[in-house]
Amino acid sequence: MPELPEVETVRDGLARHVLGRTVTRVEVRRDYSVRRHEGGPLDFVGRLTGRAFEAAVRRGKFCWLLLGDDEALLAHLAMSGQLLVRASADDGRDHPHLRVRMVLDDGGALDFVDQRTFGHLSVQELVATPDGLPGGAGSSLAAVPGPVAHIARDLLDPALDVEALVAALRARRTGVKRALLDQTLVSGIGNIYADESLWRARLHFARPTDTLTRPEARRVLAAAHEVMSEALVQGGTSFDALYVNVNGASGYFDRSLSVYGQAGRPCPRCGTPVRRDEFMNRSSYTCPRCQPRPRNGRW
């Protein structure tokens, strides 16, 4: 699933290519791709046609295009969703997994492509942010789409209160990786960047959060900020053709991964073979020497 750097790469591309454009026609090629739109496909088409994209905004892994101060087109990319900008809507070269096409007033199109169909688009009403601060990167508007209201701020958000997050992290009674993946605590971090951050911070994924010192909590959050900032410069992480930016180009931070997906290879820091463990129906990758496992579940 795309994490913060990948979604921010998409948001930046949308900001550069579709802002100011008006939607002249909407084609829903697969109804399931607008299943979260309350009024169904016909209402989705009606509420989007004739609207202009005013800003491209992101909070954590969620991205949306403002349609005015009251509504937004919300995109959830899930496992394989892509938003692709096309120079021509009628060149006859449709993507085989095209689900929704938004034809624009310059003759181009914004296509929602989704091979595995877990992603979705919807037009959502905006709600005010509880703290009165901007809803996310790309806009100063203090509002977010309703389904995003419960999503916490992310580590690249200048409005984030880092010390409050440190306190909230230490107050949890769970493993530190589970906490990092909790989008209601801090958003944007997924499995890949959690593993990379914990390796940089020299913390095991099972380390209980309530045993973290304040410096340790700050260290892992700083590591997550660092690794996602570096990934953003490189366009995110891609392992296949399922994640691309709006121009169809893949990110290449996967070449810089230290532990994620590196089972059996030497740790870049100490040379110990990287270990893979099952974790929440996924995998966790650690260095057994740099990131010792808590004894008996405690530290």
C-alpha positions as a printed NumPy array, in Angstrom:
array([[  0.   ,   0.   ,   0.   ],
       [  1.36 ,   3.476,  -0.801],
       [  2.673,   5.284,   2.257],
       [  3.199,   8.992,   2.852],
       [  6.091,   9.542,   0.378],
       [  4.243,   7.801,  -2.45 ],
       [  0.971,   9.664,  -1.825],
       [  2.792,  12.991,  -1.471],
       [  4.488,  12.342,  -4.82 ],
       [  1.043,  11.849,  -6.362],
       [ -0.353,  14.954,  -4.626],
       [  2.525,  17.074,  -5.906],
       [  1.963,  15.787,  -9.424],
       [ -1.743,  16.605,  -9.252],
       [ -0.936,  20.096,  -7.974],
       [  1.332,  20.678, -10.962],
       [ -0.897,  19.187, -13.658],
       [ -4.628,  19.461, -12.932],
       [ -5.264,  22.484, -10.697],
       [ -7.496,  25.057, -12.341],
       [ -8.893,  22.444, -14.735],
       [-12.657,  21.851, -14.887],
       [-14.193,  18.385, -15.197],
       [-16.338,  18.309, -18.34 ],
       [-17.257,  14.624, -18.382],
       [-17.02 ,  11.699, -15.96 ],
       [-16.996,   8.055, -17.027],
       [-17.405,   5.442, -14.292],
       [-16.145,   2.267, -15.926],
       [-16.515,   0.163, -12.757],
       [-19.186,   1.013, -10.185],
       [-17.233,  -0.69 ,  -7.395],
       [-14.549,   1.994,  -7.658],
       [-17.013,   4.624,  -6.37 ],
       [-18.613,   2.353,  -3.771],
       [-17.802,   4.766,  -0.919],
       [-19.696,   7.578,  -2.648],
       [-22.981,   7.696,  -0.771],
       [-25.196,   8.536,  -3.748],
       [-23.861,   5.899,  -6.118],
       [-22.256,   6.239,  -9.566],
       [-24.853,   8.577, -11.121],
       [-24.674,  10.981,  -8.201],
       [-20.852,  10.812,  -8.32 ],
       [-20.927,  11.869, -11.97 ],
       [-23.43 ,  14.645, -11.304],
       [-21.558,  16.127,  -8.338],
       [-18.202,  16.107, -10.123],
       [-19.14 ,  17.297, -13.609],
       [-18.591,  21.03 , -14.067],
       [-16.436,  21.362, -10.942],
       [-12.898,  22.756, -10.967],
       [ -9.955,  21.318,  -9.049],
       [ -8.813,  24.093,  -6.707],
       [ -6.114,  22.429,  -4.589],
       [ -4.445,  19.043,  -4.158],
       [ -4.2  ,  18.115,  -0.488],
       [ -2.761,  15.217,   1.519],
       [ -2.925,  14.041,   5.108],
       [ -1.029,  10.857,   5.848],
       [ -1.924,   8.341,   3.125],
       [ -5.107,  10.173,   2.056],
       [ -5.222,  12.55 ,  -0.896],
       [ -8.012,  14.808,  -2.117],
       [ -8.757,  17.531,  -4.661],
       [-10.722,  20.507,  -3.36 ],
       [-13.851,  21.332,  -5.352],
       [-14.537,  24.525,  -3.427],
       [-14.798,  25.217,   0.295],
       [-17.532,  22.634,   0.859],
       [-16.558,  19.445,  -1.003],
       [-13.596,  17.434,  -2.236],
       [-12.83 ,  14.496,  -4.499],
       [-11.291,  11.983,  -2.091],
       [ -8.989,   9.267,  -3.41 ],
       [ -7.901,   6.203,  -1.477],
       [ -5.279,   4.357,  -3.544],
       [ -5.188,   1.179,  -1.404],
       [ -2.99 ,  -1.572,  -2.857],
       [ -2.855,  -0.657,  -6.53 ],
       [ -4.768,   2.566,  -7.181],
       [ -3.174,   5.129,  -9.486],
       [ -4.169,   8.637, -10.545],
       [ -2.731,   9.176, -14.008],
       [ -2.792,  12.437, -15.949],
       [ -3.338,  11.992, -19.695],
       [ -2.618,  14.646, -22.297],
       [ -5.519,  13.402, -24.417],
       [ -8.742,  11.785, -23.273],
       [ -9.514,  10.348, -26.694],
       [ -6.297,   8.864, -28.024],
       [ -7.672,   5.316, -27.88 ],
       [ -4.958,   4.039, -25.527],
       [ -6.98 ,   3.331, -22.398],
       [ -5.238,   1.531, -19.552],
       [ -6.571,  -2.043, -19.192],
       [ -7.453,  -1.355, -15.544],
       [ -9.095,   2.041, -16.08 ],
       [-11.937,   2.38 , -13.555],
       [-12.92 ,   6.07 , -13.637],
       [-12.074,   8.763, -16.193],
       [-12.466,  12.486, -15.538],
       [-12.223,  14.407, -18.824],
       [-10.831,  17.913, -18.357],
       [-11.5  ,  21.184, -20.17 ],
       [ -8.048,  21.189, -21.786],
       [ -8.805,  17.951, -23.641],
       [ -6.817,  15.832, -21.212],
       [ -8.035,  13.495, -18.511],
       [ -7.407,  12.358, -14.977],
       [ -7.731,   8.569, -14.888],
       [ -8.225,   6.382, -11.842],
       [ -6.569,   3.054, -12.6  ],
       [ -6.773,   0.181, -10.135],
       [ -5.736,  -3.38 , -10.942],
       [ -6.796,  -4.995,  -7.662],
       [ -9.872,  -2.737,  -7.197],
       [ -9.311,  -2.122,  -3.474],
       [ -9.065,   1.655,  -4.003],
       [-11.957,   4.051,  -4.427],
       [-13.025,   7.611,  -5.263],
       [-15.823,   9.636,  -3.702],
       [-17.058,  13.207,  -3.471],
       [-17.158,  14.104,   0.208],
       [-18.294,  17.056,   2.264],
       [-15.591,  18.863,   4.214],
       [-15.572,  19.147,   8.002],
       [-13.576,  21.577,  10.118],
       [-10.333,  20.425,  11.709],
       [-10.669,  20.22 ,  15.526],
       [ -7.587,  22.396,  16.109],
       [ -8.517,  25.021,  13.515],
       [ -5.246,  24.435,  11.634],
       [ -4.808,  23.517,   7.943],
       [ -6.169,  20.111,   7.023],
       [ -3.08 ,  18.901,   5.223],
       [ -0.227,  19.54 ,   2.835],
       [ -1.22 ,  21.635,  -0.165],
       [ -3.891,  23.899,   1.319],
       [ -4.335,  26.399,   4.147],
       [ -8.016,  25.479,   4.48 ],
       [ -8.798,  24.24 ,   8.   ],
       [-10.968,  21.374,   6.799],
       [-10.729,  17.74 ,   5.7  ],
       [-13.143,  15.325,   4.003],
       [-15.418,  13.629,   6.513],
       [-13.815,  10.147,   6.22 ],
       [-10.409,  11.683,   7.027],
       [-11.525,  13.45 ,  10.208],
       [-10.212,  10.667,  12.474],
       [ -6.792,  10.526,  10.782],
       [ -3.965,  12.03 ,  12.828],
       [ -1.468,  14.531,  11.488],
       [  1.68 ,  13.108,   9.932],
       [  5.341,  13.683,  10.734],
       [  5.868,  16.056,   7.796],
       [  2.953,  18.275,   8.861],
       [  4.238,  21.602,  10.285],
       [  1.131,  21.748,  12.481],
       [  2.048,  18.506,  14.263],
       [  2.704,  18.872,  18.011],
       [  5.699,  16.543,  18.319],
       [  5.904,  16.611,  22.12 ],
       [  2.213,  15.769,  22.414],
       [  2.811,  12.867,  20.04 ],
       [  5.773,  11.67 ,  22.139],
       [  3.539,  11.661,  25.214],
       [  0.715,   9.86 ,  23.383],
       [  3.118,   7.233,  22.023],
       [  4.534,   6.482,  25.48 ],
       [  1.021,   6.296,  26.952],
       [  0.028,   3.421,  24.661],
       [  0.267,  -0.161,  25.87 ],
       [  1.312,  -1.944,  22.701],
       [  4.38 ,  -2.701,  20.611],
       [  6.094,   0.298,  19.073],
       [  5.536,  -0.837,  15.485],
       [  1.812,  -1.334,  16.088],
       [  1.719,   2.214,  17.448],
       [  3.551,   3.63 ,  14.422],
       [  1.028,   1.936,  12.125],
       [ -1.954,   3.376,  14.038],
       [ -3.189,   6.152,  11.743],
       [ -5.189,   7.726,  14.585],
       [ -1.926,   8.314,  16.481],
       [  0.359,   9.43 ,  13.661],
       [ -0.508,   9.039,   9.999],
       [  1.399,   8.161,   6.859],
       [  3.663,   5.383,   8.18 ],
       [  3.142,   1.891,   6.782],
       [  4.965,  -1.408,   7.029],
       [  7.995,  -0.46 ,   4.925],
       [  8.853,   2.831,   6.583],
       [  8.055,   1.531,  10.062],
       [ 10.704,  -1.179,   9.654],
       [ 13.229,   1.254,   8.217],
       [ 12.573,   3.794,  11.001],
       [ 12.889,   1.234,  13.775],
       [ 16.175,  -0.008,  12.305],
       [ 17.557,   3.525,  12.259],
       [ 16.381,   4.078,  15.838],
       [ 17.823,   0.681,  16.957],
       [ 14.473,  -0.417,  18.395],
       [ 12.766,  -3.789,  17.983],
       [  9.227,  -3.764,  16.606],
       [  7.893,  -5.54 ,  19.729],
       [  9.369,  -3.048,  22.196],
       [  6.488,  -1.988,  24.5  ],
       [  5.638,   1.667,  24.016],
       [  5.15 ,   2.258,  27.734],
       [  8.816,   1.327,  28.322],
       [ 10.137,   3.916,  25.867],
       [ 11.996,   6.846,  27.369],
       [ 11.212,  10.28 ,  25.967],
       [ 14.552,  10.36 ,  24.099],
       [ 13.819,   6.938,  22.574],
       [ 10.339,   8.023,  21.489],
       [ 11.745,  11.194,  19.954],
       [ 14.474,   9.133,  18.265],
       [ 12.098,   6.765,  16.491],
       [  9.832,   9.626,  15.369],
       [ 12.851,  11.558,  14.105],
       [ 14.01 ,   8.437,  12.242],
       [ 10.576,   8.058,  10.628],
       [ 10.628,  11.723,   9.594],
       [ 14.102,  11.266,   8.138],
       [ 13.442,   8.084,   6.191],
       [ 10.176,   9.358,   4.688],
       [ 11.804,  12.664,   3.729],
       [ 14.569,  10.761,   1.949],
       [ 12.054,   8.496,   0.216],
       [ 10.051,  11.524,  -0.908],
       [ 13.086,  12.958,  -2.682],
       [ 13.359,   9.7  ,  -4.637],
       [  9.646,   9.462,  -5.438],
       [  8.746,   6.742,  -2.954],
       [  9.214,   2.982,  -2.979],
       [  8.117,   0.673,  -5.804],
       [  8.487,  -3.095,  -6.008],
       [  6.416,  -3.578,  -9.183],
       [  4.304,  -1.59 , -11.619],
       [  1.462,  -1.027,  -9.156],
       [  2.775,   2.194,  -7.657],
       [  3.522,   5.035, -10.068],
       [  3.218,   8.799,  -9.97 ],
       [  0.785,  10.8  , -12.134],
       [  3.105,  10.486, -15.132],
       [  3.444,   6.712, -14.78 ],
       [  6.97 ,   6.72 , -13.326],
       [  7.903,   4.422, -10.425],
       [  9.702,   5.519,  -7.274],
       [ 13.093,   3.999,  -6.535],
       [ 13.706,   4.294,  -2.785],
       [ 13.591,   0.482,  -2.71 ],
       [ 17.251,   0.637,  -3.762],
       [ 18.025,   2.39 ,  -0.471],
       [ 16.168,   0.09 ,   1.932],
       [ 18.334,  -1.117,   4.802],
       [ 16.247,  -3.981,   6.229],
       [ 12.795,  -4.166,   4.654],
       [ 12.73 ,  -7.11 ,   2.258],
       [ 16.375,  -7.884,   2.993],
       [ 16.005, -11.158,   4.931],
       [ 19.306, -13.045,   5.06 ],
       [ 21.341, -10.153,   3.73 ],
       [ 23.904,  -8.398,   5.961],
       [ 22.782,  -5.473,   8.069],
       [ 24.354,  -2.34 ,   6.536],
       [ 25.463,  -1.243,  10.017],
       [ 26.906,  -4.384,  11.632],
       [ 26.831,  -7.165,   9.041],
       [ 24.473,  -9.487,  10.961],
       [ 21.976, -11.257,   8.643],
       [ 18.623,  -9.474,   8.597],
       [ 15.775, -11.458,  10.176],
       [ 12.188, -11.742,   8.939],
       [  9.323, -12.287,  11.41 ],
       [  5.59 , -12.618,  10.815],
       [  3.734,  -9.539,  11.981],
       [  0.006,  -8.766,  11.678],
       [ -0.357, -11.005,   8.583],
       [  2.625,  -9.222,   7.06 ],
       [  6.365,  -9.236,   7.736],
       [  8.775,  -7.36 ,   9.945],
       [ 12.471,  -7.103,   9.153],
       [ 15.065,  -6.407,  11.838],
       [ 18.73 ,  -6.749,  12.619],
       [ 18.977,  -9.184,  15.584],
       [ 22.094,  -7.425,  16.857],
       [ 21.148,  -3.759,  16.357],
       [ 17.526,  -4.303,  17.406],
       [ 17.46 ,  -6.868,  20.242],
       [ 14.045,  -8.371,  20.984],
       [ 12.503,  -7.492,  24.376],
       [ 12.849, -10.32 ,  26.874],
       [  9.536, -11.88 ,  27.978],
       [  7.64 ,  -9.154,  26.157],
       [  9.201,  -6.427,  28.3  ],
       [ 12.361,  -4.399,  28.123]])
